[in-house]
Amino acid sequence: MREQYRTTELTVADLAPEPIAQFSRWFKETAENPAIHEPNAMVVSTATPDGRPSSRTVLLKHYDGAGFVFFTNYSSRKGEELTANPHVSLLFPWHPLARQVIVTGRAVRTGRDETVAYFRTRPHGSQLGAWASRQSSVIASREELLARYEELETRYPEGEQVPVPPEWGGVRVVPDAIEFWQGHENRLHDRLRYVREDESWRVERLAP
Ligand SMILES: Cc1cc2nc3c(=O)[nH]c(=O)nc-3n(C[C@H](O)[C@H](O)[C@H](O)COP(=O)(O)O)c2cc1C
């Protein structure tokens, strides 16, 4: 299971002046690589206020200087953990490129207007799906879920506007550090981390 990575070095001189521009370069390369099926899939880790962690995959829907945005149910496990403890970590596992990007920061909810604008771009079926269950709650059966979906289909047939569920919306992760990890042979990996310092970013190299 051990792979020797044949990759080019990542030096401080190669890095963009700020991490979102650097992320954008790597994200483009990832998106162009057919070996990576969902380049925008990322692992979101949250924790309860007493420090019990949990992780799951979500899709990155937007990023810019303000942060990284995904959409979810605010009453889900992750949603409730983030309400109680906004510290969050994101991990992009781009294994075929021997790369990972790790973001740490704080979660803030997007504005309702941003949520509504994104919801409107989703296919009708996934709009209904957002209503179909209270994410993370225990349910009795799959039939229960399907019955609820069918009920919603009758209520909001294709072409009818589906309202945005009140408990559904965007989460923006405002980064305080972003690490770019490039794997190399013999465990001599590059790890360059941008750390926020007021209005600018400091770059440091970490031991692999
Ligand atoms: C590839 C992939 C993408 C996913 N994207 C999302 C997403 O964008 N939003 C979301 O709420 N759940 C998404 N999920 C489901 C989550 O992994 C998770 O099951 C769900 O959000 C409930 O998580 P929680 O109970 O820890 O809150 C995705 C799962 C996979 C495998």
The ligand as an SDF file (V2000), in Angstrom:
LIG
                    3D

 31 33  0  0  0  0  0  0  0  0999 V2000
  -19.3800   12.9030   -2.1840 C   0  0  0  0  0  0  0  0  0  0  0  0
  -20.3430   13.3360   -1.0960 C   0  0  0  0  0  0  0  0  0  0  0  0
  -20.8350   14.6260   -1.1140 C   0  0  0  0  0  0  0  0  0  0  0  0
  -21.7200   15.0650   -0.1180 C   0  0  0  0  0  0  0  0  0  0  0  0
  -22.1210   16.3720   -0.1410 N   0  0  0  0  0  0  0  0  0  0  0  0
  -22.8790   16.8390    0.8690 C   0  0  0  0  0  0  0  0  0  0  0  0
  -23.1890   18.2410    0.9520 C   0  0  0  0  0  0  0  0  0  0  0  0
  -22.7810   19.0580    0.1200 O   0  0  0  0  0  0  0  0  0  0  0  0
  -23.9580   18.6500    1.9990 N   0  0  0  0  0  0  0  0  0  0  0  0
  -24.4120   17.7840    2.9630 C   0  0  0  0  0  0  0  0  0  0  0  0
  -25.1060   18.2280    3.8700 O   0  0  0  0  0  0  0  0  0  0  0  0
  -24.1220   16.4750    2.9150 N   0  0  0  0  0  0  0  0  0  0  0  0
  -23.3580   15.9760    1.9060 C   0  0  0  0  0  0  0  0  0  0  0  0
  -23.0280   14.6440    1.8780 N   0  0  0  0  0  0  0  0  0  0  0  0
  -23.5300   13.7550    2.9480 C   0  0  0  0  0  0  0  0  0  0  0  0
  -22.6570   13.9270    4.2010 C   0  0  0  0  0  0  0  0  0  0  0  0
  -21.4390   13.2140    4.0480 O   0  0  0  0  0  0  0  0  0  0  0  0
  -23.3500   13.4650    5.4950 C   0  0  0  0  0  0  0  0  0  0  0  0
  -23.7960   12.1330    5.3940 O   0  0  0  0  0  0  0  0  0  0  0  0
  -24.5430   14.3580    5.8700 C   0  0  0  0  0  0  0  0  0  0  0  0
  -24.2820   15.7340    5.6130 O   0  0  0  0  0  0  0  0  0  0  0  0
  -24.9110   14.1900    7.3420 C   0  0  0  0  0  0  0  0  0  0  0  0
  -23.7840   14.5050    8.1320 O   0  0  0  0  0  0  0  0  0  0  0  0
  -23.8650   14.7270    9.7180 P   0  0  0  0  0  0  0  0  0  0  0  0
  -24.8970   13.7640   10.2500 O   0  0  0  0  0  0  0  0  0  0  0  0
  -22.4730   14.4190   10.2250 O   0  0  0  0  0  0  0  0  0  0  0  0
  -24.2440   16.1650    9.9490 O   0  0  0  0  0  0  0  0  0  0  0  0
  -22.1320   14.1760    0.8990 C   0  0  0  0  0  0  0  0  0  0  0  0
  -21.6310   12.8730    0.9080 C   0  0  0  0  0  0  0  0  0  0  0  0
  -20.7460   12.4570   -0.0630 C   0  0  0  0  0  0  0  0  0  0  0  0
  -20.1810   11.0500   -0.0060 C   0  0  0  0  0  0  0  0  0  0  0  0
  1  2  1  0
  2  3  1  0
  2 30  2  0
  3  4  2  0
  4  5  1  0
  4 28  1  0
  5  6  2  0
  6  7  1  0
  6 13  1  0
  7  8  2  0
  7  9  1  0
  9 10  1  0
 10 11  2  0
 10 12  1  0
 12 13  2  0
 13 14  1  0
 14 15  1  0
 14 28  1  0
 15 16  1  0
 16 17  1  0
 16 18  1  0
 18 19  1  0
 18 20  1  0
 20 21  1  0
 20 22  1  0
 22 23  1  0
 23 24  1  0
 24 25  2  0
 24 26  1  0
 24 27  1  0
 28 29  2  0
 29 30  1  0
 30 31  1  0
M  END
$$$$
